[in-house]
Amino acid sequence: MQGRLEDGVVHLPGDARQRFYDSRGYGRPTGGNDLDVAPVEAAHLLSRGDIDSVDGMGLRDLLAHTGTTLDFVVYKDLRDRGFYLSPAREDWPGVDDPAGADFLVYPRGKGPWDGDVEYRVRVVGERQPIPVDSLGEVVLAIVDEDGDLTYFDTEGDSPEGTAAEDLPADLDADLLSDRALVSTGVDRLYQDGFFGQRLYGRNADSGPLQLSLLEAAYLARQGALDIDADEVVERGREVEGDRFDRRLSVYTSLREVGTVPKSGFKFGSDFRVYTDFETVDDLSHSEFLVRVVTPDHTFVPRDLSLDVRLAGGVRKRMVFALTTAKGEIDWLSVSRLTP
């Protein structure tokens, strides 16, 4: 069977509909027995030997002519895994919302005629920048320079925890260069809220409590410390610039939904976050890592992979807090996926 490429669509004649759409979910019926398929679908049919050529082109020439090599790698991989899928093109069967996706993947055993979608997949190469606002409710399929594939599930997230907050008032505190020091009410802050760290070390059961500037600003705004909250915030800006305000907004939001955020420095993130918390003595494993980014942030695939791999390696979930200068936050969770 010979295909004809016209306006970005490959036209297949004869009994193409019965052979390829009705039985295996390729393309878009055009009436009668003819079938339109996308170039990547035609490439897959060429690779299988189901069609002979497209305008005289074999697989290699068609991929070069249409620039669909990365799409082909992902398409073939998902077909090999047992999925039917459709290119996200307007008016293609089963495609209701093509924005942000390259393929719509149907549940195993179903096809474009069923109307159910398992994954919305976006294809990128390992050197292609990824705007953070293009993610969420889409599976990212990254093709590296060797042609290997890594899938990441990206979805909106709403952190929630179980910590109950009952803060003291007007504790005596001193603002230092990049932290605050509290000498009274230490047990209540540390044991019941996991604020700060003992100055004498993690295993100490007495002595002053050192607070990060984020913790100090939050507690001062809650009236728990006798230092001026604006002074703490200004000190934070001197230490790390306007990024402090974004991180403080995220810290505050995490505390308000009952989670306990602590420094994520050892994991290369802004925060490690505990969601199941009553006291420090029965502290559970932290559930996820949070990195604060701006809404116009652009990921480098290699860095995104590093963040997700590291989080997975320590049994945590990677969450990005997309935070505006005004403190508005959208949450994005990214995790490895095996389709």
C-alpha positions in Angstrom: 0.0 0.0 0.0 1.3 3.5 -1.0 0.5 6.6 1.1 0.3 10.2 0.0 1.5 13.1 2.1 -0.5 16.3 1.8 -0.9 19.2 4.3 0.8 17.2 7.1 -1.5 14.2 6.8 -0.8 10.9 5.1 -3.7 9.6 3.0 -4.1 5.8 2.8 -6.4 4.2 0.2 -8.2 0.9 -0.3 -9.1 -1.1 2.8 -7.0 1.1 5.1 -9.8 1.8 7.5 -10.6 -1.8 8.2 -6.9 -2.8 8.5 -5.6 0.1 10.6 -8.4 2.0 12.3 -11.1 -0.5 13.1 -8.7 -3.2 14.2 -5.7 -1.2 15.7 -6.8 2.4 16.3 -4.6 4.2 13.7 -5.7 7.5 12.2 -8.9 9.2 11.3 -11.6 7.7 9.0 -12.5 10.0 6.1 -15.5 8.2 4.8 -15.6 4.9 2.9 -12.6 2.7 3.4 -9.9 5.4 3.1 -8.0 6.6 6.2 -5.9 9.6 7.1 -3.0 9.0 9.5 -0.5 11.4 11.0 3.1 11.2 9.8 4.2 9.5 13.0 1.5 6.8 12.6 2.6 6.3 9.0 6.2 5.9 10.1 5.1 3.2 12.6 3.2 1.4 9.8 6.3 1.6 7.6 8.4 0.2 10.4 6.1 -2.8 10.6 6.0 -3.3 6.9 2.2 -2.7 6.9 2.5 0.0 4.1 5.2 0.2 1.4 6.0 3.9 1.2 4.7 7.5 1.5 5.3 9.4 -1.7 8.1 7.0 -2.5 9.7 7.6 0.9 10.7 4.8 3.3 10.9 5.2 7.1 14.2 7.1 7.3 13.2 9.6 4.6 9.8 10.2 6.1 11.2 10.8 9.5 13.7 13.3 8.1 11.1 15.0 5.9 8.5 15.4 8.7 10.9 16.0 11.7 9.0 13.3 13.7 11.9 11.2 15.0 11.4 11.9 18.7 7.6 11.4 18.3 8.3 8.1 16.6 10.5 6.9 19.5 7.7 7.6 22.0 4.9 6.4 19.8 6.6 3.0 19.1 7.5 2.6 22.8 3.9 3.1 23.9 2.6 0.8 21.1 5.1 -1.8 22.2 3.7 -1.5 25.7 0.3 -2.5 24.5 -1.4 0.9 24.2 -3.4 2.5 21.3 -2.8 6.2 21.0 -3.7 9.1 18.8 -1.7 12.2 17.8 -3.2 15.2 19.5 -4.6 16.8 16.3 -7.8 18.8 16.0 -10.7 16.6 14.8 -8.8 13.4 15.3 -10.9 10.6 16.8 -10.8 10.6 20.6 -9.0 13.9 20.8 -11.1 16.5 22.8 -8.4 18.6 24.3 -5.1 18.5 22.4 -3.6 21.6 24.1 -0.3 20.8 25.8 -0.1 17.2 24.6 1.4 15.4 21.6 -0.4 12.1 22.1 -3.5 10.9 23.8 -3.0 7.4 25.2 -6.0 5.1 25.8 -6.3 2.5 28.5 -5.1 -0.9 27.5 -7.9 -2.7 25.6 -9.5 0.5 24.5 -9.0 2.8 21.5 -10.0 6.2 20.1 -13.6 5.1 19.7 -14.1 4.6 23.4 -13.6 8.1 24.6 -11.4 7.2 27.6 -7.9 8.7 28.0 -5.2 7.1 30.3 -2.4 9.6 29.6 -1.9 12.9 27.9 1.7 12.7 26.7 4.1 15.5 25.8 7.3 14.7 24.0 10.6 16.6 24.5 14.3 16.0 23.9 16.8 16.1 26.7 18.1 19.5 25.6 14.7 21.1 25.1 13.7 23.7 27.7 10.4 23.1 29.4 8.3 26.0 30.7 6.9 25.1 34.1 3.5 26.5 33.1 3.2 23.9 30.3 3.2 21.1 32.9 0.4 19.7 35.0 -2.0 16.9 34.2 0.4 15.7 31.4 2.9 13.0 31.2 6.3 14.2 30.0 8.2 11.8 27.8 11.8 12.8 27.6 14.0 11.3 24.9 17.7 11.4 25.7 20.6 11.6 23.3 20.9 7.8 23.2 17.2 7.4 22.3 16.2 6.1 25.7 12.9 7.2 27.3 12.0 8.5 30.7 8.4 9.3 31.6 7.4 11.8 34.3 3.9 12.2 35.6 3.1 15.9 36.3 0.0 16.9 38.2 -1.4 19.6 40.4 -0.9 19.1 44.1 -2.5 20.3 47.3 -0.3 19.5 50.3 -2.2 18.6 53.5 -1.0 17.5 56.9 -2.1 16.6 60.4 -0.1 19.1 62.6 -2.2 21.1 65.0 -0.8 24.5 65.9 -1.1 26.0 69.4 1.6 28.6 69.7 2.8 30.5 72.8 2.9 34.3 72.8 5.7 36.9 73.1 8.6 34.6 73.7 11.9 36.4 74.3 14.0 36.2 71.1 17.1 37.7 69.7 17.6 38.4 66.0 21.1 37.4 64.9 22.8 37.7 61.5 20.9 34.9 59.7 18.8 33.3 62.4 17.0 34.0 65.7 17.7 32.6 69.1 15.0 31.7 71.7 15.7 30.9 75.3 12.3 30.6 76.8 9.4 28.4 75.8 11.8 26.2 73.9 10.2 22.8 74.6 6.8 24.0 73.4 8.1 25.3 70.1 10.4 22.4 69.4 8.6 19.4 70.8 5.0 20.4 69.8 5.7 22.3 66.6 9.1 21.2 65.4 10.3 24.7 65.1 14.0 25.3 65.0 16.9 23.2 66.3 18.5 22.9 69.7 21.6 25.1 69.8 23.4 22.4 71.8 22.8 19.8 69.2 20.0 17.4 68.0 20.3 15.1 71.0 20.2 17.9 73.6 17.1 18.1 75.8 17.8 21.6 77.1 19.3 24.9 76.1 18.3 27.7 73.6 16.6 27.1 70.3 17.9 28.5 67.0 15.3 29.4 64.4 15.8 30.0 60.7 14.8 33.4 59.5 11.8 31.8 57.8 10.6 30.3 61.1 11.3 33.5 63.0 9.4 35.6 60.5 6.4 33.2 60.6 6.4 33.0 64.4 6.8 36.8 64.8 3.8 37.3 62.5 1.8 34.9 64.7 2.7 36.8 67.8 4.8 34.0 69.2 8.0 36.0 69.4 8.6 39.5 70.9 10.7 40.6 67.8 9.3 42.7 65.0 8.2 40.6 62.0 9.1 43.3 59.5 12.6 43.5 60.9 13.0 39.7 60.4 11.7 39.9 56.9 14.0 42.7 56.0 16.9 40.7 57.4 15.8 37.8 55.3 15.8 40.0 52.2 19.3 41.2 53.0 20.5 37.5 53.2 18.9 36.1 50.1 17.1 38.9 48.2 13.4 38.8 47.1 13.5 35.0 47.0 13.1 35.2 50.7 9.5 36.5 50.3 8.6 33.7 48.0 10.0 31.1 50.3 8.2 32.7 53.3 4.9 32.5 51.4 5.5 28.8 50.7 6.6 28.1 54.3 3.5 29.9 55.6 1.2 28.1 53.3 2.6 24.7 54.3 2.2 25.5 58.0 -1.4 26.7 57.4 -2.4 23.3 55.9 -1.1 21.3 58.8 2.3 20.2 57.4 5.7 20.8 59.0 8.3 22.2 56.6 12.0 22.0 57.5 15.1 22.9 55.6 15.6 20.8 52.5 19.3 21.7 52.1 20.6 18.2 52.5 18.4 17.1 49.6 19.2 20.1 47.4 15.7 21.6 47.8 14.0 24.4 49.7 12.0 22.3 52.1 11.5 18.7 53.3 7.9 18.4 54.5 6.3 16.2 57.2 2.6 15.6 56.8 1.9 13.2 59.7 3.0 15.0 62.9 2.0 15.2 66.6 5.3 15.7 68.4 9.0 15.5 67.6 9.3 12.3 69.6 7.0 10.4 67.2 8.1 12.2 64.0 7.4 10.3 60.9 9.4 10.2 57.7 9.2 13.4 55.6 6.8 12.8 52.7 8.0 15.2 50.0 10.6 17.8 49.0 9.6 21.3 47.8 11.5 23.6 45.5 10.3 27.2 45.1 10.3 28.5 41.6 8.7 31.4 39.8 5.6 30.8 37.5 7.8 31.7 34.5 10.5 29.2 35.4 11.9 27.0 32.7 13.2 23.5 33.5 16.2 21.9 31.9 15.2 18.3 31.5 18.5 17.1 33.0 17.9 19.2 36.2 14.3 18.1 36.4 15.4 14.4 36.2 18.0 15.0 38.9 15.4 16.5 41.3 12.9 13.7 40.7 15.5 10.9 40.9 16.9 12.3 44.2 13.5 12.6 45.7 12.6 9.1 44.7 15.9 7.8 46.0 15.1 9.0 49.5 11.5 7.9 49.2 10.0 11.3 48.8 7.8 13.0 46.3 9.1 16.1 44.4 6.8 19.1 44.5 7.4 22.5 42.9 5.8 25.6 44.4 5.1 28.1 41.6 5.1 31.3 43.6 4.4 34.9 42.4 6.0 38.0 43.9 2.6 38.5 45.6 2.8 35.1 47.3 0.2 33.3 45.1 1.1 29.6 44.8 0.3 26.8 42.4 1.6 23.3 43.3 3.1 20.9 40.8 4.0 17.3 41.7 6.5 15.5 39.4 7.2 11.8 39.7 8.7 8.9 37.6 6.1 6.9 35.7 6.2 3.5 34.1 3.3 3.4 31.6 
